[in-house]
Amino acid sequence: MKLKSLLLGAAATTLAAGATAGEITVVSWGGAYTTSQVEAYHKPWIAETGNTILSEDYNGGLAEIKSQVEAGNVTWDLVDVELSDAVLGCDEGLLEPIDPSILPAGADGTAATDDFLPGTLHECAVANIVWSTIFAYDSSKMANGPTKIGDFFDTATYPGKRGLRKGPKANLELALAADGVAAEDIYDVLSTPEGVDRAFAKLDTIKGDVVWWEAGAQPPQLLADGEVAMTTAYNGRIFNAVAAEDKPFSIVWDSQIYDLDLWVIPKGAPNKDLAMEFLAYSTATEQLAAQASYISYGPARKSSAPLVGSFHNKPDLAMGPQMPTAPENFGTAIQNDFEFWADNTDELNERFNAWLAG
Amino acid sequence: MSDVANGPVLAADGTPLKKRLGQALFRSKLRAFGLVVPLLLLILMAFLAPTLVFLKRGVYNDEFAKVMVNSQPLLAAWDAKSEPSDEMFNALHADLVQSRKDKSIGRVATRVNRELSGTRSMFTSTARKAEKMEPPFKDALIDANKKWANIEVWEAMKISNKSWTPAYLANAVDLKYNADGSFERKSEERRIHIKLFVRTMEISVIVTLLGVLLGYPVAFLMSSLQARTANLLLILVLLPFWTSLLVRTTAWIALLQGEGVMNDLFVLFGLAEDQNRFSLIYNKTGSLIAMTHILLPFMILPLYSVMKTIPPTYVRAAKSMGASNWTAFWRVYFPQTIPGIGAGGILVFILAISFYITPALVGGESGTMISNFIDFHMRDSLNWSLAAAMGAVLLVIVLFLYWLYDRIVGIDNMKLG
């Protein structure tokens, strides 16, 4: 048995070595997040297979994939997207279906379909991480910092500008949470016209103090420049500023909104087979665990969790408690409802834009 | 003799001279046309055709009708009032099964969801279950999602069913197109486009006026100086003109931001308190300042080229006949510069109306223009039909203003140098 797998392995290596080296274009969100993927996925894969990876950055959304597919000129092979975009893109036929049987079993031998957390394998997408929208502040400037989502909207007690992502997503949920809606009821309330009014009314209370950001790399910069006193952000970006750049930022986990990032392959990708190979490689137990030593996003595989250690160049900084899924952070967490957003994005965008311009 | 005098003049080979001349002219015209053919083709293929194809999206969207082939004729015939018939439910079921198979259900769902929020997941989730459903399909569908019994859903489908549709153009001017063919204004909190069109006009007009105010004296100075000094000034005008738009916009961020150079100077000279600095950027002021600066050369250059052709003797003559400085300027000099103002003004205005990188970077919320929203619908909401419709409205506005300009000032009166 052992000999057989050894032989198979050897055969696979010869095959890989025999094939001419290819190149794939991998697209992700840039900054510290792309760095973590380059360190944990790209570099070992390039070293093992001799293929090359062209890494590109984007700001999310399906626009580029849609234009490439519709123009019949696809240049991207693998893209890191949010769950709602993976579902939308799959339904619209913009993405290649992915057979979960190509995914390697977990390090402990569990089949991939059981090893991935529930809801992380999709018809056209495979999740790599769990990430979260949190809010953060500069603890060197605020001695008794905020602890609850309500504090974010309380500019009397905590004066200063607030940073929010430009768009209704996450902001409406946080506004309702701050207004006292329990995590499990958020989307029920938001599904009613009164609920939407209520969320906008809450946002109205800080509208004059908001600095809007668009790219994930902006919030840590806004905090560092003192442009805002608190800002919503992706938890990994704030963690990275703290761990790698020693910024005095603190994360408030109350009412964090967690979501998935997934790999998808645009329909008609030029190097589809190679992209599939890389996708399977990068979502293996080890790679996901390795990524977690560069950025505080939770691996999508159960078998990766025990392997998560400490920050790559700070052995005393354990990564476990930094994860969105750590029990002490997870108490009031809200799971992003991709179906709600797929249904209501248009209307809420319109309303949000009108509100913003008004 | 009289024969020859009355008959046509003949060329050496006996053919009528007129015909020969026509042939020669035709050949030279053909040659001239041959020379412009490459450019003409480029414009047709790379500019005009794509523009028209894209504009068509603003009034034509067959995402629904193309896929829902069974429902299509039934919805078209439906009166949008009576209860949807069993036949319509059956057709819907057949379409859902088929579109699920060929992965086109998402497009249909997105299309209907644009008309009625919240319907997207009805289509995708019902389609997933559709194949296992058993007749009667009306009950089966309503079982799967009770919203299928709502007439609004069917109305939204009827609107989406029309491939040639005014729905997007209506949306671009804040109207809602109904299933029965009527239009109504959108609810207050969702009206935004008219406001943005008005703001875009307002910013463009102000930028044009500022351009005239600031550019006129510069052009005047350059035209009245000696050639050497004038050339030096010209280079100063052209230098920013040759610099990338993005670089200049970013430079304005450094100058105007809260902790920027301008505000530091204001504080230094006591014009502003340190705690209460001016907000010069990420608002309409930011858009106005940066756009005026970026577009200024487009005003100065036509003005300068027109002013250079005005002989200085005219003003001297006016003064020698007793005109005051002001009268000589206003009655003699200024009227001759109007073609330059016209050319510069129309250049600046038309460029300003479609500006989007600069407002996106320095405009904040109050300095956002319509192009930023077209961009938003292109890249973010993926509602390309609405983007096309908004583009069409903008194009119509520009053409109208051009026509108005032609009526008032006269397009022949424009001089680019």
HADDOCK unambig.tbl for C-alpha pairs under 7 A between the chains (distance, minus, plus):
assign (segid A and resid 61 and name CA) (segid B and resid 380 and name CA) 6.35 0.50 0.50
assign (segid A and resid 63 and name CA) (segid B and resid 379 and name CA) 4.87 0.50 0.50
assign (segid A and resid 63 and name CA) (segid B and resid 380 and name CA) 6.36 0.50 0.50
assign (segid A and resid 63 and name CA) (segid B and resid 382 and name CA) 6.11 0.50 0.50
assign (segid A and resid 88 and name CA) (segid B and resid 106 and name CA) 6.79 0.50 0.50
assign (segid A and resid 91 and name CA) (segid B and resid 103 and name CA) 6.17 0.50 0.50
assign (segid A and resid 91 and name CA) (segid B and resid 104 and name CA) 6.93 0.50 0.50
assign (segid A and resid 91 and name CA) (segid B and resid 105 and name CA) 6.33 0.50 0.50
assign (segid A and resid 91 and name CA) (segid B and resid 106 and name CA) 4.19 0.50 0.50
assign (segid A and resid 92 and name CA) (segid B and resid 103 and name CA) 6.44 0.50 0.50
assign (segid A and resid 92 and name CA) (segid B and resid 104 and name CA) 5.78 0.50 0.50
assign (segid A and resid 92 and name CA) (segid B and resid 105 and name CA) 6.68 0.50 0.50
assign (segid A and resid 92 and name CA) (segid B and resid 106 and name CA) 4.15 0.50 0.50
assign (segid A and resid 92 and name CA) (segid B and resid 107 and name CA) 5.17 0.50 0.50
assign (segid A and resid 93 and name CA) (segid B and resid 103 and name CA) 5.37 0.50 0.50
assign (segid A and resid 93 and name CA) (segid B and resid 104 and name CA) 6.37 0.50 0.50
assign (segid A and resid 339 and name CA) (segid B and resid 121 and name CA) 6.65 0.50 0.50
assign (segid A and resid 342 and name CA) (segid B and resid 120 and name CA) 6.94 0.50 0.50
assign (segid A and resid 343 and name CA) (segid B and resid 113 and name CA) 6.84 0.50 0.50
assign (segid A and resid 343 and name CA) (segid B and resid 117 and name CA) 6.03 0.50 0.50
assign (segid A and resid 343 and name CA) (segid B and resid 118 and name CA) 4.44 0.50 0.50
assign (segid A and resid 343 and name CA) (segid B and resid 119 and name CA) 6.36 0.50 0.50
assign (segid A and resid 343 and name CA) (segid B and resid 120 and name CA) 5.10 0.50 0.50
assign (segid A and resid 343 and name CA) (segid B and resid 121 and name CA) 6.13 0.50 0.50
assign (segid A and resid 344 and name CA) (segid B and resid 117 and name CA) 5.53 0.50 0.50
assign (segid A and resid 344 and name CA) (segid B and resid 118 and name CA) 5.71 0.50 0.50
assign (segid A and resid 346 and name CA) (segid B and resid 114 and name CA) 6.65 0.50 0.50
assign (segid A and resid 346 and name CA) (segid B and resid 381 and name CA) 6.84 0.50 0.50
assign (segid A and resid 347 and name CA) (segid B and resid 117 and name CA) 6.16 0.50 0.50
assign (segid A and resid 350 and name CA) (segid B and resid 190 and name CA) 6.14 0.50 0.50
assign (segid A and resid 351 and name CA) (segid B and resid 189 and name CA) 6.27 0.50 0.50
assign (segid A and resid 351 and name CA) (segid B and resid 190 and name CA) 5.16 0.50 0.50
assign (segid A and resid 354 and name CA) (segid B and resid 189 and name CA) 6.46 0.50 0.50
assign (segid A and resid 354 and name CA) (segid B and resid 190 and name CA) 5.83 0.50 0.50
assign (segid A and resid 354 and name CA) (segid B and resid 191 and name CA) 6.39 0.50 0.50
assign (segid A and resid 354 and name CA) (segid B and resid 192 and name CA) 5.10 0.50 0.50
assign (segid A and resid 356 and name CA) (segid B and resid 365 and name CA) 6.58 0.50 0.50
assign (segid A and resid 357 and name CA) (segid B and resid 365 and name CA) 5.90 0.50 0.50
assign (segid A and resid 357 and name CA) (segid B and resid 366 and name CA) 6.27 0.50 0.50
